[in-house]
Amino acid sequence: MKKKLVAMLLLTAMTVTTLAGCGNSGSDSAGNSSAGDDAPAAADADDGDDAEADAAPVEVDADGKVDGLMYAEGLPIVDEGTYSFSIFCDDSSSTGEFYMMDEFKKQTNVDVDLQIFAYENATERMNLDLNSGDYADVIGGWILSDAMILTYGVEQGVFIPLEDIFEKYCPNISAILELPGVREKMTAPDGHIYTIPYVCGDVSVGYSPFINSRWLENVGMEMPTTTEEFEAVLKAFKEQDANGNGDATDEIPFSTDPNNKHLEAMAGYFGMPMDKRGFTVLDNGETAFAATSAKYREFLSWFNSLYEQGLVDQEIFTQDSATWEGKGNRDMYGVSIAYGSSEYAGYVVTSEKSEYDVLPVLNTDNGGIWLRDTPGNSVYRTQAVITDNAEHPEIIARWFDNAFELENGIGCNRGPVGVVVFKEGDGYRAIDTTTLDEETQEKVSWGNLWPQSLPKFVPIGFKYIEDNPLYDEKKAVETTYEPNLTKDVIDTSWIDMDSVEIYSEYATAINDYFTEQQALFISGEKDIDNDAEWQSYVDGFENLGLSEYLEIRKVSTIVE
Ligand SMILES: [Ca+2]
C-alpha cells in the first residue's frame, strides 16, 4: 500500500503545474493599474541591437507573396489549400471544435491540425513525441515550462527562435513585446525569444479555498477566521449531515484541485505563504526558500492532524480532476481549493452569487498572510513554441498575430463579435448569452471558443459594456484577500546562460521531492512531529543539490 501511494505521488508530482491565468469567468475585470497605454506604438522601439541586419525589407513577388506562398501582409495569409500546420496542446474540450479556429480558417486560408490532450495525459504524450522526433509544428498550453524552453530551445534548437520573424511579419506581437517589461520577460538567457507571448490583466490571487455557505448554515456555524475555528467547522461538516441529504456519512470536509493542490499556500496561516516549489517572498521583497522552515513544519503538523481526523479527502493525493469534480457535483465537499468554485461544484455562473463563499485568510490577527500571485497582470512565456519540424514558421507566426487582432482577441476571450459582443461607439457591448438559442449558446461557451491554454490577447484593462454582468467570484477573492496579501510576488527571472544545462535536473528533482515529501507528512506515512524524520527530510534537499539550485535561481535565503 505504501509503495503504491509513493509511486502515485511520484506520478502526480511530475504533472503539477499552474492552470491559472487570465481568468475564465468571462468578465475580464482583473483590476489592473500599471498598463498605461492600451495601444502602444508598434515594433520600431527596438533600439538598434545587432539584429538590425534583419531589418532588410521583406522580398515579395508580384503577388505580394514571400517564397511564392505567404502574403507578406493582410488577409488571407495564403491561398486556399496551400498551407497547413499542426498544434499540440492540452485542453479539456469534449468536442475538439472551436468557434474561433473556424473563423481563423476563413480569414487566413491556413488549415490547422489541432491535436488536443487532457492535461493529465498531455505531458507524457508530449515527451514521447519529442523523444521520437515526430512532434507537432506548434506545442503549447500549460504543459510547457521554463526548463523545457531552456532544454529544447536554448540547448537543442528543437524550439526555434522567433524574434526576427516577429519583427518582420507580426505587428500585433511586436506591439505586445513593447508593453512594459514584456520583452525582458520573454527573452531567454541566450537573447532569443522562443514563445508566442500570452499577456493579460490577471488576478492577484489564483487558487484559494471556497466554503459552502449552505453547509455552514446547516451546522449552525459562522465563517471561521482562525485555524482553530476552521478545524471546528470541518469537524461539524464531518459529524453532521451538512449537505442535508439525510445521510450523515457522505460529507468530505476538505479537498483541493488535483492538478493544482496549493496546500502549502495555507502555510501562510502560520506566517509563511509558499508557492508549490517551496518558495516564499519576504517583507523586504526578497524571494526565499521556505520548504524547510519551522512555520511550514507547523502547517504540516496541523494539516496532518486534520487528515488523521478524517477531515481531508482521503483521495487528495491520488484522484484525478474528473473524480474531484464528480464529488463536488454530488455536493460532497464543504471546502475545496480551486481557481473558482464552479469548477468543482458544477453550477452555472449567473449574475447572483452562488452558495459558495470565499474562505478568508485565517489567523490574520496572528500573522496569517497569503501569497500574492501576480501584480495585476501576467506575462506567460511558455504557452506556445514553434518547432524545427515546422515548414514556414513565419506563416504560423502570422496566424497567431492575426488571432491577436482586437476583434479576434475578443472572440477568443469572450465570444465572437456579431454574436456575443457588438461594437458600440468606441466600445464593445457583451450581451446576455442566455438570450441566444441553445445550440448557439453551446457553440460560444468559453471552452468552445478557443483552446484556452494557448496565447490570446485583449488589451490589458479592456472592459466590456455588460448587458448582464455575471457574479465575479475572483473579484470577491481579491477584495477579501487584498489586506492580507504579501506586498510582492515571487521572482521568476530567467537563470543565467551558463547554468542552463544543469538547471532542469536540479529543478525537477527538488520540486518532485518537495511535493512527494509533503504528501508523506500529511498522510502520516512520515511523522511530522518526529525530529529525526524532519531532519532527514531537510538533509534530503541538500543531497539533491539545494545549494547549487538556489544559487542558480539567485535565492540566497533559506528560511529557518
Ligand atoms: Ca449528507
Boltz pocket constraint, residues with backbone or C-beta under 6 A from the ligand:
constraints:
  - pocket:
      binder: B
      contacts: [[A, 240], [A, 241], [A, 242], [A, 243], [A, 244], [A, 245], [A, 246], [A, 247], [A, 248], [A, 249], [A, 250], [A, 251]]
      max_distance: 6.0
